[in-house]
Amino acid sequence: MAVKQQAVKAIEPLPMLKTVEQMSRISGIGENKLRELMDKGEIEYVQNGNRRLLADAAIWDWYERNKISAGISKKGGNEKYVGSTKAG
């Protein structure tokens, strides 16, 4: 009886610093928006020649500074949406 061998694909690790294109695919934030945020100084990056490289932590820092939290209060067992406030 023939034995089937499964091909094991090696998972290529992502680099620690990512290009704008890579970070856009990972984060869901558009390339132009990422470049705009870097130009405004809202996201930290490393300049490497003509490339700007981003760390995951830079995106999370920006997210934490700009997220809008949903306010939910419980009254009588029913959850009620109260509103949202900008964190920071």
N, CA, C and O atoms as CSV, one atom per row, in Angstrom:
chain,resi,resn,atom,element,x,y,z
A,1,MET,N,N,0.847,-1.176,0.000
A,1,MET,CA,C,0.000,0.000,0.000
A,1,MET,C,C,0.897,1.246,0.000
A,1,MET,O,O,1.867,1.319,0.754
A,2,ALA,N,N,0.569,2.201,-0.835
A,2,ALA,CA,C,1.350,3.438,-0.932
A,2,ALA,C,C,1.019,4.363,0.234
A,2,ALA,O,O,-0.136,4.493,0.641
A,3,VAL,N,N,2.042,4.989,0.750
A,3,VAL,CA,C,1.868,5.920,1.866
A,3,VAL,C,C,1.923,7.337,1.311
A,3,VAL,O,O,2.872,7.712,0.622
A,4,LYS,N,N,0.886,8.122,1.625
A,4,LYS,CA,C,0.864,9.511,1.172
A,4,LYS,C,C,1.728,10.359,2.086
A,4,LYS,O,O,1.652,10.245,3.310
A,5,GLN,N,N,2.533,11.192,1.500
A,5,GLN,CA,C,3.334,12.121,2.287
A,5,GLN,C,C,2.762,13.513,2.092
A,5,GLN,O,O,2.501,13.952,0.972
A,6,GLN,N,N,2.575,14.187,3.204
A,6,GLN,CA,C,2.053,15.546,3.136
A,6,GLN,C,C,3.214,16.520,3.032
A,6,GLN,O,O,4.210,16.414,3.747
A,7,ALA,N,N,3.059,17.447,2.143
A,7,ALA,CA,C,4.071,18.493,2.007
A,7,ALA,C,C,3.855,19.514,3.111
A,7,ALA,O,O,2.768,20.076,3.248
A,8,VAL,N,N,4.880,19.746,3.881
A,8,VAL,CA,C,4.795,20.716,4.968
A,8,VAL,C,C,5.381,22.024,4.462
A,8,VAL,O,O,6.554,22.107,4.098
A,9,LYS,N,N,4.536,23.036,4.451
A,9,LYS,CA,C,4.982,24.351,4.000
A,9,LYS,C,C,5.571,25.106,5.176
A,9,LYS,O,O,4.950,25.215,6.234
A,10,ALA,N,N,6.753,25.616,4.988
A,10,ALA,CA,C,7.371,26.423,6.040
A,10,ALA,C,C,6.695,27.787,6.068
A,10,ALA,O,O,6.511,28.426,5.032
A,11,ILE,N,N,6.334,28.213,7.249
A,11,ILE,CA,C,5.719,29.529,7.402
A,11,ILE,C,C,6.834,30.557,7.510
A,11,ILE,O,O,7.669,30.505,8.413
A,12,GLU,N,N,6.827,31.472,6.585
A,12,GLU,CA,C,7.860,32.506,6.582
A,12,GLU,C,C,7.518,33.565,7.625
A,12,GLU,O,O,6.447,34.170,7.571
A,13,PRO,N,N,8.420,33.789,8.568
A,13,PRO,CA,C,8.124,34.796,9.600
A,13,PRO,C,C,8.120,36.200,9.007
A,13,PRO,O,O,8.877,36.507,8.086
A,14,LEU,N,N,7.255,37.038,9.555
A,14,LEU,CA,C,7.218,38.424,9.113
A,14,LEU,C,C,8.392,39.171,9.720
A,14,LEU,O,O,8.805,38.864,10.838
A,15,PRO,N,N,8.932,40.134,9.012
A,15,PRO,CA,C,10.034,40.914,9.574
A,15,PRO,C,C,9.552,41.779,10.735
A,15,PRO,O,O,8.367,42.095,10.842
A,16,MET,N,N,10.491,42.154,11.603
A,16,MET,CA,C,10.156,42.995,12.750
A,16,MET,C,C,9.682,44.372,12.278
A,16,MET,O,O,8.721,44.916,12.821
A,17,LEU,N,N,10.346,44.927,11.282
A,17,LEU,CA,C,9.942,46.202,10.690
A,17,LEU,C,C,9.341,45.921,9.329
A,17,LEU,O,O,9.869,45.122,8.556
A,18,LYS,N,N,8.234,46.585,9.041
A,18,LYS,CA,C,7.504,46.307,7.807
A,18,LYS,C,C,7.411,47.557,6.944
A,18,LYS,O,O,7.397,48.679,7.449
A,19,THR,N,N,7.350,47.345,5.645
A,19,THR,CA,C,7.149,48.457,4.724
A,19,THR,C,C,5.707,48.946,4.846
A,19,THR,O,O,4.866,48.289,5.460
A,20,VAL,N,N,5.440,50.088,4.263
A,20,VAL,CA,C,4.083,50.636,4.273
A,20,VAL,C,C,3.121,49.648,3.613
A,20,VAL,O,O,2.005,49.448,4.094
A,21,GLU,N,N,3.551,49.040,2.526
A,21,GLU,CA,C,2.700,48.096,1.810
A,21,GLU,C,C,2.373,46.882,2.682
A,21,GLU,O,O,1.220,46.454,2.745
A,22,GLN,N,N,3.391,46.326,3.354
A,22,GLN,CA,C,3.164,45.173,4.224
A,22,GLN,C,C,2.250,45.535,5.387
A,22,GLN,O,O,1.321,44.792,5.706
A,23,MET,N,N,2.511,46.678,6.022
A,23,MET,CA,C,1.722,47.086,7.182
A,23,MET,C,C,0.281,47.372,6.782
A,23,MET,O,O,-0.640,47.122,7.560
A,24,SER,N,N,0.080,47.889,5.588
A,24,SER,CA,C,-1.270,48.158,5.107
A,24,SER,C,C,-2.064,46.858,4.999
A,24,SER,O,O,-3.222,46.800,5.412
A,25,ARG,N,N,-1.446,45.822,4.448
A,25,ARG,CA,C,-2.128,44.525,4.317
A,25,ARG,C,C,-2.423,43.920,5.687
A,25,ARG,O,O,-3.486,43.332,5.886
A,26,ILE,N,N,-1.499,44.057,6.625
A,26,ILE,CA,C,-1.661,43.457,7.951
A,26,ILE,C,C,-2.694,44.206,8.774
A,26,ILE,O,O,-3.556,43.593,9.403
A,27,SER,N,N,-2.608,45.541,8.772
A,27,SER,CA,C,-3.434,46.355,9.676
A,27,SER,C,C,-4.797,46.715,9.104
A,27,SER,O,O,-5.735,46.981,9.856
A,28,GLY,N,N,-4.912,46.726,7.786
A,28,GLY,CA,C,-6.166,47.161,7.179
A,28,GLY,C,C,-6.242,48.669,6.999
A,28,GLY,O,O,-7.249,49.187,6.516
A,29,ILE,N,N,-5.186,49.377,7.382
A,29,ILE,CA,C,-5.117,50.827,7.178
A,29,ILE,C,C,-4.488,51.046,5.808
A,29,ILE,O,O,-3.479,50.420,5.484
A,30,GLY,N,N,-5.065,51.916,5.010
A,30,GLY,CA,C,-4.570,52.139,3.657
A,30,GLY,C,C,-3.154,52.693,3.613
A,30,GLY,O,O,-2.702,53.349,4.551
A,31,GLU,N,N,-2.463,52.423,2.517
A,31,GLU,CA,C,-1.090,52.901,2.345
A,31,GLU,C,C,-1.013,54.420,2.424
A,31,GLU,O,O,-0.130,54.964,3.086
A,32,ASN,N,N,-1.933,55.107,1.752
A,32,ASN,CA,C,-1.907,56.571,1.766
A,32,ASN,C,C,-2.140,57.116,3.167
A,32,ASN,O,O,-1.507,58.093,3.566
A,33,LYS,N,N,-3.048,56.488,3.920
A,33,LYS,CA,C,-3.321,56.925,5.293
A,33,LYS,C,C,-2.086,56.723,6.166
A,33,LYS,O,O,-1.751,57.593,6.969
A,34,LEU,N,N,-1.407,55.586,6.019
A,34,LEU,CA,C,-0.189,55.347,6.791
A,34,LEU,C,C,0.870,56.401,6.478
A,34,LEU,O,O,1.515,56.928,7.384
A,35,ARG,N,N,1.044,56.704,5.201
A,35,ARG,CA,C,2.037,57.729,4.822
A,35,ARG,C,C,1.646,59.096,5.374
A,35,ARG,O,O,2.500,59.852,5.836
A,36,GLU,N,N,0.353,59.408,5.325
A,36,GLU,CA,C,-0.143,60.678,5.869
A,36,GLU,C,C,0.143,60.765,7.374
A,36,GLU,O,O,0.597,61.802,7.858
A,37,LEU,N,N,-0.118,59.691,8.106
A,37,LEU,CA,C,0.127,59.669,9.549
A,37,LEU,C,C,1.617,59.811,9.862
A,37,LEU,O,O,1.988,60.461,10.840
A,38,MET,N,N,2.466,59.207,9.037
A,38,MET,CA,C,3.913,59.357,9.232
A,38,MET,C,C,4.347,60.790,8.951
A,38,MET,O,O,5.159,61.352,9.685
A,39,ASP,N,N,3.802,61.385,7.879
A,39,ASP,CA,C,4.139,62.771,7.533
A,39,ASP,C,C,3.745,63.736,8.640
A,39,ASP,O,O,4.451,64.711,8.898
A,40,LYS,N,N,2.607,63.466,9.302
A,40,LYS,CA,C,2.126,64.319,10.397
A,40,LYS,C,C,2.862,64.054,11.707
A,40,LYS,O,O,2.708,64.811,12.665
A,41,GLY,N,N,3.663,62.986,11.758
A,41,GLY,CA,C,4.371,62.630,12.983
A,41,GLY,C,C,3.509,61.882,13.980
A,41,GLY,O,O,3.847,61.820,15.162
A,42,GLU,N,N,2.398,61.309,13.525
A,42,GLU,CA,C,1.496,60.585,14.425
A,42,GLU,C,C,1.892,59.122,14.605
A,42,GLU,O,O,1.481,58.483,15.574
A,43,ILE,N,N,2.683,58.593,13.683
A,43,ILE,CA,C,3.157,57.213,13.779
A,43,ILE,C,C,4.675,57.232,13.647
A,43,ILE,O,O,5.225,57.858,12.741
A,44,GLU,N,N,5.341,56.535,14.566
A,44,GLU,CA,C,6.799,56.443,14.516
A,44,GLU,C,C,7.218,55.480,13.410
A,44,GLU,O,O,6.533,54.496,13.131
A,45,TYR,N,N,8.344,55.780,12.793
A,45,TYR,CA,C,8.875,54.906,11.753
A,45,TYR,C,C,10.389,55.039,11.714
A,45,TYR,O,O,10.963,55.946,12.318
A,46,VAL,N,N,11.027,54.124,10.998
A,46,VAL,CA,C,12.472,54.144,10.815
A,46,VAL,C,C,12.735,54.400,9.341
A,46,VAL,O,O,12.186,53.715,8.477
A,47,GLN,N,N,13.571,55.385,9.056
A,47,GLN,CA,C,13.939,55.678,7.671
A,47,GLN,C,C,15.125,54.789,7.314
A,47,GLN,O,O,16.156,54.833,7.984
A,48,ASN,N,N,14.986,53.989,6.268
A,48,ASN,CA,C,16.064,53.121,5.802
A,48,ASN,C,C,16.243,53.389,4.318
A,48,ASN,O,O,15.550,52.804,3.486
A,49,GLY,N,N,17.171,54.270,3.992
A,49,GLY,CA,C,17.322,54.709,2.611
A,49,GLY,C,C,16.098,55.509,2.225
A,49,GLY,O,O,15.755,56.481,2.899
A,50,ASN,N,N,15.431,55.117,1.149
A,50,ASN,CA,C,14.213,55.830,0.752
A,50,ASN,C,C,12.952,55.134,1.270
A,50,ASN,O,O,11.839,55.539,0.934
A,51,ARG,N,N,13.122,54.094,2.083
A,51,ARG,CA,C,11.971,53.366,2.639
A,51,ARG,C,C,11.688,53.804,4.063
A,51,ARG,O,O,12.598,54.094,4.839
A,52,ARG,N,N,10.412,53.844,4.385
A,52,ARG,CA,C,9.996,54.087,5.761
A,52,ARG,C,C,9.444,52.773,6.299
A,52,ARG,O,O,8.514,52.198,5.732
A,53,LEU,N,N,10.023,52.309,7.392
A,53,LEU,CA,C,9.648,51.022,7.964
A,53,LEU,C,C,8.897,51.224,9.271
A,53,LEU,O,O,9.240,52.092,10.074
A,54,LEU,N,N,7.874,50.416,9.468
A,54,LEU,CA,C,6.993,50.530,10.632
A,54,LEU,C,C,7.063,49.280,11.497
A,54,LEU,O,O,7.190,48.165,10.993
A,55,ALA,N,N,6.978,49.485,12.800
A,55,ALA,CA,C,6.875,48.372,13.747
A,55,ALA,C,C,5.407,48.204,14.129
A,55,ALA,O,O,4.641,49.167,14.108
A,56,ASP,N,N,5.023,46.985,14.476
A,56,ASP,CA,C,3.648,46.728,14.918
A,56,ASP,C,C,3.282,47.628,16.092
A,56,ASP,O,O,2.159,48.126,16.176
A,57,ALA,N,N,4.237,47.833,16.997
A,57,ALA,CA,C,3.982,48.646,18.196
A,57,ALA,C,C,3.586,50.071,17.825
A,57,ALA,O,O,2.786,50.688,18.529
A,58,ALA,N,N,4.130,50.605,16.735
A,58,ALA,CA,C,3.787,51.967,16.312
A,58,ALA,C,C,2.313,52.059,15.941
A,58,ALA,O,O,1.658,53.054,16.250
A,59,ILE,N,N,1.788,51.037,15.285
A,59,ILE,CA,C,0.372,51.021,14.908
A,59,ILE,C,C,-0.496,50.899,16.152
A,59,ILE,O,O,-1.501,51.598,16.277
A,60,TRP,N,N,-0.113,50.008,17.082
A,60,TRP,CA,C,-0.897,49.834,18.310
A,60,TRP,C,C,-0.870,51.096,19.172
A,60,TRP,O,O,-1.881,51.447,19.780
A,61,ASP,N,N,0.278,51.782,19.231
A,61,ASP,CA,C,0.354,53.044,19.986
A,61,ASP,C,C,-0.604,54.069,19.399
A,61,ASP,O,O,-1.319,54.749,20.135
A,62,TRP,N,N,-0.621,54.182,18.074
A,62,TRP,CA,C,-1.514,55.128,17.404
A,62,TRP,C,C,-2.973,54.745,17.675
A,62,TRP,O,O,-3.812,55.604,17.946
A,63,TYR,N,N,-3.259,53.451,17.599
A,63,TYR,CA,C,-4.616,52.959,17.859
A,63,TYR,C,C,-5.060,53.329,19.274
A,63,TYR,O,O,-6.165,53.837,19.464
A,64,GLU,N,N,-4.211,53.078,20.258
A,64,GLU,CA,C,-4.570,53.375,21.650
A,64,GLU,C,C,-4.827,54.865,21.858
A,64,GLU,O,O,-5.700,55.228,22.646
A,65,ARG,N,N,-4.091,55.730,21.175
A,65,ARG,CA,C,-4.279,57.177,21.313
A,65,ARG,C,C,-5.538,57.670,20.613
A,65,ARG,O,O,-6.077,58.713,20.983
A,66,ASN,N,N,-6.015,56.942,19.609
A,66,ASN,CA,C,-7.107,57.445,18.773
A,66,ASN,C,C,-8.391,56.632,18.804
A,66,ASN,O,O,-9.355,56.979,18.122
A,67,LYS,N,N,-8.424,55.573,19.571
A,67,LYS,CA,C,-9.627,54.735,19.575
A,67,LYS,C,C,-10.785,55.458,20.256
A,67,LYS,O,O,-10.588,56.341,21.091
A,68,ILE,N,N,-11.970,55.067,19.883
A,68,ILE,CA,C,-13.192,55.602,20.477
A,68,ILE,C,C,-13.851,54.450,21.220
A,68,ILE,O,O,-14.228,53.440,20.626
A,69,SER,N,N,-13.979,54.618,22.519
A,69,SER,CA,C,-14.540,53.560,23.358
A,69,SER,C,C,-16.058,53.631,23.358
A,69,SER,O,O,-16.639,54.716,23.389
A,70,ALA,N,N,-16.687,52.477,23.323
A,70,ALA,CA,C,-18.145,52.410,23.421
A,70,ALA,C,C,-18.508,52.373,24.895
A,70,ALA,O,O,-17.942,51.590,25.658
A,71,GLY,N,N,-19.460,53.225,25.303
A,71,GLY,CA,C,-19.892,53.249,26.695
A,71,GLY,C,C,-21.161,52.444,26.850
A,71,GLY,O,O,-22.160,52.730,26.190
A,72,ILE,N,N,-21.141,51.444,27.710
A,72,ILE,CA,C,-22.314,50.613,27.955
A,72,ILE,C,C,-22.582,50.614,29.452
A,72,ILE,O,O,-21.683,50.350,30.250
A,73,SER,N,N,-23.821,50.911,29.829
A,73,SER,CA,C,-24.180,50.850,31.248
A,73,SER,C,C,-25.264,49.808,31.425
A,73,SER,O,O,-26.077,49.582,30.528
A,74,LYS,N,N,-25.272,49.178,32.578
A,74,LYS,CA,C,-26.290,48.163,32.880
A,74,LYS,C,C,-27.268,48.756,33.882
A,74,LYS,O,O,-26.883,49.141,34.986
A,75,LYS,N,N,-28.530,48.824,33.490
A,75,LYS,CA,C,-29.587,49.314,34.377
A,75,LYS,C,C,-30.696,48.284,34.385
A,75,LYS,O,O,-31.313,48.016,33.355
A,76,GLY,N,N,-30.946,47.710,35.541
A,76,GLY,CA,C,-32.028,46.734,35.656
A,76,GLY,C,C,-31.804,45.494,34.825
A,76,GLY,O,O,-32.762,44.847,34.403
A,77,GLY,N,N,-30.533,45.149,34.582
A,77,GLY,CA,C,-30.239,43.942,33.823
A,77,GLY,C,C,-30.231,44.157,32.320
A,77,GLY,O,O,-29.774,43.286,31.581
A,78,ASN,N,N,-30.725,45.298,31.848
A,78,ASN,CA,C,-30.717,45.581,30.418
A,78,ASN,C,C,-29.497,46.427,30.089
A,78,ASN,O,O,-29.205,47.410,30.769
A,79,GLU,N,N,-28.790,46.033,29.041
A,79,GLU,CA,C,-27.654,46.837,28.620
A,79,GLU,C,C,-28.161,47.969,27.749
A,79,GLU,O,O,-29.014,47.771,26.883
A,80,LYS,N,N,-27.636,49.138,27.983
A,80,LYS,CA,C,-28.059,50.307,27.225
A,80,LYS,C,C,-26.826,51.031,26.717
A,80,LYS,O,O,-25.880,51.269,27.468
A,81,TYR,N,N,-26.841,51.377,25.452
A,81,TYR,CA,C,-25.747,52.127,24.862
A,81,TYR,C,C,-25.839,53.570,25.328
A,81,TYR,O,O,-26.872,54.221,25.175
A,82,VAL,N,N,-24.737,54.064,25.903
A,82,VAL,CA,C,-24.728,55.414,26.451
A,82,VAL,C,C,-24.115,56.400,25.474
A,82,VAL,O,O,-24.572,57.540,25.385
A,83,GLY,N,N,-23.121,56.001,24.760
A,83,GLY,CA,C,-22.445,56.896,23.827
A,83,GLY,C,C,-20.993,56.503,23.722
A,83,GLY,O,O,-20.582,55.451,24.212
A,84,SER,N,N,-20.228,57.346,23.088
A,84,SER,CA,C,-18.811,57.040,22.958
A,84,SER,C,C,-18.001,58.268,23.312
A,84,SER,O,O,-18.445,59.406,23.161
A,85,THR,N,N,-16.807,58.001,23.785
A,85,THR,CA,C,-15.881,59.077,24.113
A,85,THR,C,C,-14.539,58.755,23.519
A,85,THR,O,O,-14.167,57.587,23.411
A,86,LYS,N,N,-13.813,59.769,23.136
A,86,LYS,CA,C,-12.484,59.566,22.597
A,86,LYS,C,C,-11.521,59.363,23.752
A,86,LYS,O,O,-11.467,60.172,24.678
A,87,ALA,N,N,-10.765,58.279,23.692
A,87,ALA,CA,C,-9.801,57.989,24.760
A,87,ALA,C,C,-8.631,58.945,24.653
A,87,ALA,O,O,-8.300,59.405,23.561
A,88,GLY,N,N,-8.018,59.241,25.752
A,88,GLY,CA,C,-6.804,60.031,25.661
A,88,GLY,C,C,-6.887,61.191,26.513
A,88,GLY,O,O,-5.947,61.984,26.570
